[in-house]
Amino acid sequence: MKFTKMSLVATLLVGSSAFAFENTKVTGDANLFYQTTDANSGELLRAKDSSADFGVNLNVTTDVLKNESVEITAGVGYTVLSTLGVENNLVGNVWGGAHTASAGTGATYQSGLGGAKVEDANWFNEAWVAAKAGNTTAKLGRMELDTPLAFTEAWTIERNTFEAALLVNTDIPDTVIAAGFVGNGNGTESFGQNLQSNVYALGLATGGVTNGNGTFGTFGTNGAYVLGVINNSYKPLTAQLWYYDVTRVATALWLQADFAKDGILLGAQYNTMSAASANSKEDNVFALMAGYAVEDSISVKLSFSEVNDNGTLGRAGFNLATNASTSQTQLYTEAWWNYGQNTIAGTSTINLTVEAPTSIVDLGLFVTSIDHKAANSDLLEIALSASKSFGPLDTSLVFINTKVDGSDATNILQAYLTLNF
């Protein structure tokens, strides 16, 4: 099971079921993530080359006002990230980038952490209020977002969020219009303030996407404006158009169309990004996808993408909210683990995804072949996953093999435990 966010349409339809709260609700999850790699020693399960982290997310939503003319709701989310002291003992690295690391006393710390002790982190990841009148909803505050080029990455143990104002309207049948301003974010973005923790400099954050202690800084240089339209008038087809103006950084356009009928899956994506600098050249990427799905049985998808090789930014299709070189992308060809490699300039990528839920365990096969033409090197990633839910407990075991031209293949073994409440 690949970790994904709520679907884009479901997230943006905040004017309907997403705000049907009754009184006050408390939800959340507790997570334990573990990884071990043979990249440095040729052996798995070595403490120095392993990572672990524990995280708890608590969310509270409540109705503030509800009558015939207006509905007002509010929500607060809090994240706690802790190693529980396993660093420099059972493992030598952590998952989350929100941790900080400091020299300790009274204990001997392994060289894997550079002689440093990892500190716990906690922060408010969400704090928002929303008002719905008719078919229009306004949402203001700290929140998750899911748009093609600025989104919350939910694959890791911590989640980047945004301080934004969002307006969504559904007056036009089968159409969602969304407009917003993103002022701040706590992702490790390449174009905003550098508020990353020193765990990045020490090379310790296996899956980090947030700044130290979840600290928020200016998104881009002076914030970003976003406008999106999603149409589903012809039911098998969902079409999207998104425009971004990341002030003093870049403007961008994202087009996408997805077709699904009688098990047949087809998709096309195109993104172009124009840097704000003088005499800049556009960066662009296109992606195509074809697949077939049998409900509750198996799905197979084959996709291809290509990035041009002469753009100013040097990549396209990446998440503006996190570090460009490692950020996740919503391109069909995204790899299981080597995120962002398919967004580099002059890159062609082929991805095969096979998912097969069974009565015993849900199985997944993810094969990604990336040709970095400019660097004259290829990357091949093969990932196998096995997932099973036991009531509120979700479990996954993943094996990843990565081969880069001129280097030995590396193996990674990951275990994910998530208790939902």
N, C-alpha and C positions, 0 to 999 in steps of 0.2 A: 504494500500500500504506500503510494507516494503521498507525502504530506502536502495538502493543498488548502487553499483558503476557500471560504464560501464563494460560490459562483458570483461573477461580476454583476449579472443582472439582479440576483437576489440581494446583493449588498446595496446596490443603488436604489432598489425599490423600497427605500426607507419610509415611504409614505403608506405602506400597507402592513404586512404581518410583522416586519421588523420592529414596529412600535406598538404592537398589541399587548403591552404589558398590563398585568393586573396587580395593582398595589405594588409590592416590593418583591423582587426576586434576587436571590443570591446564587451565582453559579461560579464555576472555576475549574481548575485542573491542577494536579500535582504531577511533576515530571521527573524522571530519572533517565539521563542519556549517557551512554558509554561508547567509547570508540578505542580501538587499538589498531596500529599500523606497523607494517614491517619495512617502511620506507627508509629508516635509518640503520637498522640492524639486520634485516632479512628475517626477523622473527616477530611473530605476533605475541601479544599478551605480556610484553615487557612493560613494566610500570612507567619507565621514562618515556616510552613512546605511546602511552595511552592517555585518554582524556575522560573525565566524568564531571557531571554537574547535576545539581538538584534545583528545581524551580517550582514555585507555586504562584498561580495567577488567581486572583479573587476579583469577581465582578459583581457590582450591585446596580440594578436598574429599578426605577420607580416611576409611577405616574405622579406628576405634580398637579396637573389640572386636566380634566376630561369632561367636555360638554358637547353640545351639538355643533358649535362653531369652531372650536379649537381644542387640540390635544397637546399637552406639554409633558414631556418626559425628560428624565435626566439619568445619567449613568456615571459610575466611577469604577476604575479598575486599578488594581495594585499588584505589583510583581515583586517577589522575593527570590533572589538567586544566591545559592550557597553551595560550597563544596562539601560542607559538613566535615571538613578537616581531612578529606582523603587525598588532597594534593600532597606531593612529596612523601607519600606513604604507599597507597595503592596505585596512584597514577601520578604523572608528572605534568599534566596539562589540564586545562579547563575547557568548557564549551563556550560559555558566554563572554562577550566582549565588555559587558558592563562591570565586570570585576576590576579591581585595581590590585596591584601587587606591591608589597613593601618588604624591606628587610626585617627579619624577625629576630627575636632573642629567645634563648632558652630551648632551642631545638636546632637540629641539623637538617638543612633543606637540600634536596637533591639538586644536581646541576641542571636538570631538566627545567627548573624554574628560575635558573640564574641566581640561586641563593635567596629567593624571595618567597614571602608568604602571601597567598591570595586572600583578599578581603571580600566579605559578602557585599552584595549590592541590593538595594531596594528603591523603588520609585513608583509614582503614580503614572501608569501607562495610558490611562484614559480619565477624562473628566469633562463631560459634555452635557449640553442641554439641547433639546430638539422641540420644535413647535410645528404642528401640522394643521393646516387650514385648507379644506377642500382637497385638491390634488397636489398641493404644494407643501413641501417640508423644508424647513431650514434647520440646520444643525451647526452648532458653534461650540468650539472648545478643542480638547485633546482627544483624538480618535484614531481608529484604524481607517485606512483607505485602501481601495482596490481599483486602481486605474492602470492602464497598460504601462505607463512610464513613471509612475509614482505610487508605490504600493507597500503595504505591510508584508514583510517576508515572514511566513509562518512555519518554515521548515526546521527552524532551530529552537533552542530552549528559551530564547528571548525574542521579543517582537518589537520592531521599530514602529513608532506611531507619529502622529502629526498634530500640530496645533493649527486648525484651519476653520474656515467658514464655508459651508456647503449648502447649496440650494438645489433641490430636485423637484421637477414637475412632471406629471403624467397626464396632463389634460388631453394631449393628442393620443388617440387610441393606439395601443401597442407600441408606444414610444416613450422612452425615458430621456429627459433632457437634464443634464447636470452641469452646474457651474460652481466654481469655487476658487478660493484664494488660500494657498498654503503658505503660512508665514514662518513656521518653525518646524523642526523635526529632530528626533534624537537618533536617526540613523547615521552610519559612518560615511556619509556622502562625500564624494570627491570635490564638489564645488562649494560646499558650505563651510562653516567654521570647523576647524579641526579640534574636536573635543574628545578624541579617542583616548581610551585608557592606555597605560603603559603595558598592559598585557599584550597589545598588538606589537609593540616594539620588541618585546621579549619573545614573540612568536608563540604565544601560549593559547590564543583564542581559536579553538578548532572551528567553532561555528558562530562567531560573533558578528552581529549586525547593528549593535547599538553603541552609543558613546559611553564613556565611563560613568557608572552610576545612573545610566539612563538620561543623562543631561541633555536638555534641548538647546539647540542653537538655530540661527537663521537658516532657512531653507534656501539653497542656492546662494546668491549674493544678496538679493533683496526680496526673497519670496517668489512665488510662482502663481500664475493664473491658469486655470484649467477649465476647458469647456468640452463636454462630451454629449453625443447623441447615440442612443441605442434603439434600433427599430426591429420589430418582430411581426410586421404586418402579414408576411407570408410565413406561416408557422414553422415550416422546416428550416427557415433561414433566419439567422440573427446577424444583423449588420451593425458595425460600430464605427464611429468617427470621433477622434479625440484631437484637440489642439492644446498645446502647452506654450506658455511664454514664461520661461524661467529667467526672471529679470537679470539683465547684464551677463547672462550665461549662454542661453540658446533658446531658439524656438523649435517646436517639434510637431509633427503630424503623425497620427497612427490610424491606419485603416485596417479593418478586419471583417471578414465574412465567414460564418460557420453554417454548414448545412448538415442536417441529421434527419434521415427518413428511412424507415424499414431496415434499420441497422447500418445503412451506408453513412459514412462520415467524411465530409470534405471541408477543407478550410484554406483560407488565404490571408496573409498578413503583410502589411507594408508599413515601414517607418522611415521617415526622413527627419534629420536633425540638422539645424543650421546654427553654428556657433555665432555668438554675438560679435566676435572680433572682426576687424576690417579684412576684406578680401578673403573671407573664409570660404571653404569648399564644403558642400553638403556631405554628411554621412548618411547612408541609407542601407536598409536591409529588407529583403523579402523572404517569406516562408510559405511553403505549401504543405498540406497534410491530406492524406487519404487513409481511410480505415474502414473497418467493419466490426460491429459489436452485436453479440447475441446476449440479450438481457439475462442477467444472473448466471452467465456462463463464461464468456471470454470476449475480450476486445483486442483488436490488433490495429496499430496505427503506424504508418510510415510517413516521415516528414523530411523536408529538405529546406535549408536556408542558405543565403549567401549575402555577405556584407561587402560593399564596395571598398576599394583599396586606396582612395585618395582623399578621404575626408579630413577635416581639420581636427575633430575630436578624437579620431582614431578608433571609433567603435560606434555601434548603433543598436537600438533596441534594449538597452540596459535600464535597470532601475535607477532613476536619478536620486532616490532616497538613501542609497547605500553606496559603499565603495565600488567605483566603476569596474575595477579589475576582478572583483569577486562577487559582484551583485548578481542576484537572480534575474532572470528574464522571463517574460510571458510568451516568448517565441515557442512554437511547437517543438523545436529541436533542442530545448534545454536538456542538459545532461542530468543524471541523478545527483552527482556530487561535484563535478568540476564546473561550478556555476560561472557564467559569464564568458567562457571560452568561445562560445559560438557568436559572441557579439563583437569580437575583435576585427578590425579592418582587414580586408583581403582573406576572409575565412569562409569556407564552405563546410556545411555540417549536414550529416544524415543521421536520423534518429529512428530506431525501431522500438516501440513500446508494446509489450504484450502483458495483459493482466487477466488472471483467471481466478475468480473466487470459487472456492469449493466448500463443501460441508465441513472439512477438517481445518483447512488453512487457506488464506488468500495468497496467491503466488503472483510474482511480478518479474518480468525480464525487461531490462532497459539497456539497449546497446546504442552508443553514441560514437560516431566517427567524425572527427574534426580535422580538417585540412587547413593548417595555417600557411597560406601560400607565401606571405611576406617573409616568414621565418623559415620557410621550407621544412616544416616539421608537421607530423601528424600526431593526433592524440586519439587513442581508442579506449573507451570506458565501457566495461560490462558490469552491470549491477544486477544482483538477484535478491529478491525480497520475499519474506514469508511473514504474514501478519495474521493475528487472531485476536478477537475481542472476547473477553470474559465478563459479560455484564458491563459495568462502567469502566473496566480496565482494558485499555488497548495496548497490545504488544506487537513489536516488529523486530525482526532480525534481518540485517542486510549485509551482503558480502559484495565488495567492490574491487574490481581489478582494473588498473589503469596502466596503459603502456604509451610512452612518448618516445618518438624516434630518437635513437642515440642513448637511451637510458634503459635501465632494467625495469621490468614491470613491478608495480607496487600493489600490495593487497591491504584492504581495510575491512575490518569487521565491526559492525555497529549494532547496538541494542537500544531499543526505545521502549520505555514504559510510561504510559499516561493514564492517570486515574481521574476520570471526569466526575464532577459532583455539582 
